[in-house]
Every structure is written in C-alpha cells, then in structure tokens.
Amino acid sequence: MNDLDLLQWPAMLVTVIAAWLIASQSKRRREFGFWFFLLSNALWIVWGWHDHAYALIALQFALAALNVRGAYKNEPHDSAAKSKA
C-alpha cells in the first residue's frame, strides 16, 4: 500500500471538522471552516490524482469555488450591511 492511499483518511477527517466549524454560529469558527474545507479540497485532489479519480478532482474544484464564495459572503460588505439597517 502506498502512503498516498492513506491520504483519504486525513482528507475525510479535515472535511468533517470543516463541516462542524461551518455550522457554528461564531463568525470566526465559520471562517476557519472555509479554510479547512479548502484544505480538504486540496487533500482530496491529491488523493484523487493518485487514484485516477478524475470526477472527484472535478468535484473538489467546484466545491473549492463554492467555499471561496462562502468565505467571501461570510463577511457582509459595508454597503450590504447599511442597506439592511
């Protein structure tokens, strides 16, 4: 068994931790959650490349884009916050 075969386990653990953090009511924990998700995306891409799981790689790029969007939207912009007030 190659060491890269074992990468799926830390990738899974980081994904679960990210999901737990994203569900937090704390803005700071949610921010960490998005970074953990991005780390998990990178880990899954490395594992997927090693295992020739190209659909998984494509999924991780799509999810990474959504995570970047989520991180960006996690902090309301001044103009959006003012318009809601």
FENNORCOR-V313231 format. One line per field, one symbol per residue. burial: 1 if it has 9 or more other C-alpha atoms within 8 Angstrom, else 0. Layout:
# FENNORCOR-V313231
burial: ???
This chain:
# FENNORCOR-V313231
burial: 0000101101110110111111010000111111111111111110111100100110011011001101100100000010000
